[in-house]
Amino acid sequence: MIKLIIDGRQIEVESGITVLRAAQKSGIDIPALCYHPAVEPYGGCRLCIVEIDGIRGFPTACTTVVENGMIVKTNSEQLQNLRRQVFELILSEHNKSCTICAKNLRCELQKVAAYLGVDKLPFPFIEKNFPEYKEEPFFDRNYNLCILCGRCVRVCEEIRKNNAIDFKRCADFI
């Protein structure tokens, strides 16, 4: 077992797990839009950045494996400001219909916005106007809502073993 401190709390977890999983198991919330437990950690959204004593910069919690004696901060003012800026950039290319969205109050973007206190965006919205594809029997594809988190690409590759889509092919559609 590994012993570490996250936000002042002594935590004991099995070796080999990430800081994000250790925090989640301990009831500590760290935002992460590109993370999904069924696929390899990616760190692409940069929202799960943390501060770790002895490590320069802001590593991503979803890709950093816990070590014995590690001291982690997940909620400093500096981290929250950096996350807020990253999130605002992510949302600058996202359709602004969140307030009328059918998933209202059940959407990860809305949860992260509430967590970070983002209610207005300093950047102008970049309108994409991509066509929506509703021919599929199980899901609709609306690339206007895509935040390029990479989950769909990674699920297709790692779980479905299909490699039918990637970021390049997604860009070809849109």
ABEGO torsion letter per residue (X at the ends): XBBBBBGGBBBBBBBGBBAAAAAAAAGBBBBBAABBAABBBAGAAGAABBBBBGBBEBBBAAABBBBBGBBBBAABAAAAAAAAAAAAAAAAABBAAAAABAABGABAAAAAAAAAGBABBABBBBBAGBBBBAABAABBBBAAABAGAGAAAAAAAAAAGAGABBAAAAAAAX
